[in-house]
């Protein structure tokens, strides 16, 4: 709960701080990595630092948390905090690292707000930071306690590497030792850590794309030439190699029950939906499932055969496809919910590029789907959390 003393100060300064937060985030990361360059080895993404998305995500999360406290001082933005905590847990973030972040973040705030900052303003924003930090630490502690493996990373052997469509690759992993394995939930992801040619380790999150009921891990990735992890997986990792993988995390998971589902995806965003579909098949589910997928061309659909087979195996499932280069019965162009029969009481799961998810979410809301039944998964830093929650 934000204190009565800090509330009016945060409310008064939020517009200015929000405006300057991108500069604060940039300043913060420069200070942090100058003092702790080791944090770029296996924790922070160098690619996300270069393209600015990590700075945008930090700025958006802090400003979004403060804005929520101003509007609702007695509650926290639970969806946003849960999403951040799951990403943090997949990287093995420890409570003491929040102290390090605080030091350099508030040095950056003092520098970027030097023309206006007072001790009262600094104290109020310090309170916001620690409210957010302690809330995240509490969630992350609970997530760690749920895992069978108490270590953040374990060794996994690549037992299969197969092309998935014309632009993706599916990796199948098995435990490389007797470390306990946590069974994943359909829709969750793992972090994969690989060593680059320069010796630096880098991490990327990948949604699990097949069954989650076994000790295997299966994920499918599209090659990102602007990234650093997927090129290593494509070019250097071979069957028989051992790589580091985190425990499974992610809060966009299949809920129990018999309510209808709408799985709307685009491109490589089909991976969590494919995991959900496979789990429904394994359970012999009779739930009504509307599977919607958009792709540039049929041959680029990474999990076409798996998803079609699982839809055919489910008595209540049907598939609608959109292709920019249409063939057969596929709709031409981009996905739209207009004219579709959305089942009553359905929960909608979205995954794909941000513009796609924003558009489909807006159409789902217009179709009468309540906001709390619309779930989305983002690959990489979440630059949408403030507008979508």
C-alpha positions, 0 to 999 in steps of 0.5 A: 500500500502506498503511504498517504505521504507519498501518494500526492507526490507520486501523483504530481510527479508521475507525468514528468517521471514517466516522460523521462523514464526512458532516459532514466532506464538508459542511464541506469543500464549504463551505470549498472553494466559499467559497475557489474559487466558480469551481469551480461554473462548469462543474465541480461540479453545483449541483443535486447540492450542493443535494440532498446527493448529492455530499456523500454520494458523497465521504463514501462514497468516502473511507470506502470506500477506507479500509475496503478498505485496512484489509481488504486493505492491499496492494490497491486497490478497483479497481472503485470507483476506475475508476468515479470516474476515468471521471467525473473524466475526463469533467469534465477533472479535472487532477492539481493539483486534488487539491492544492486538495481536500486543503487544504480536506478536511483543514481540514474533518477537523481541524475536525470531529475537533478533539476527538480528532485527533492528529498521528498520526491526521492523518498516517494519514488524509493517507496514505489520501487521497494513496494514493487521489489518486495511484491516481486520477491514474494512471488518469485520465492513462491515460484522457486518453491514449486520447483522440483529442482532448487537450482535455476539451471540444469543440464539437458541433452539434445536428442532430436533437432528437426526442421519445422516448416521452412523457417523454424527448428524443433529441439527435443531435450532429455535430462543429462543427469539425475537432477529432479525435473518439474513437469511443465504446464501447457503454455509455459516456457523455459529459458535456454542459455548458450555460450557464444563464440566470444565466451559470453553466455546469453539467454532466451525464453522459448515456449514449450511446443509439444507434450508437457506431461513427460520428462522431455522438453520440446521447444520450437524456435524461429531463427532471429538473425538480430538475436544471439541465441537462436543462431547458435542453436541453429548453427552450432548445437547438434544432437548429443550436445548438452545445453543449460535449461531453466525450470518451466515458468509462465503464467499464461497456461491452460486453466482446468475446466470445460470452458470453451477456448479460443487459441489465436496465434500468428507465426512462431507464436503458435508454439504455446497453443500447440502445447495446449492442444497436445495436452488436450489430446492427452487428456481426451478433452471434449472442450470446444476449441476454436484454433485460429492461426495466421501465417505468411504461407503454408510452408512457413507454418512451423507446427502445421502437421502437429496442430492439424493432427491434434485438432483432428483428434479433438471432437470439439476442435475446429481450425481456421487459417489465414495466409498472406499467400493463400492456398486451399480453403485458407482465408486471404490476408490477416486474421480477424475475429469479425464474422466468427462465432466466438463461443459463449464463455470462452477464454482467449489465448493470444501469441504472436507479434505485438500489433497482431495481439493488440488488434485481435484483443481489441476485436475480442473485446468488441465481440464481448469477451471480458478482458480478464478472459483474454490472455497473451504471451510475449517473447522477449521484453514485454513492451505492452503490459501497461496498455493490455492489462 
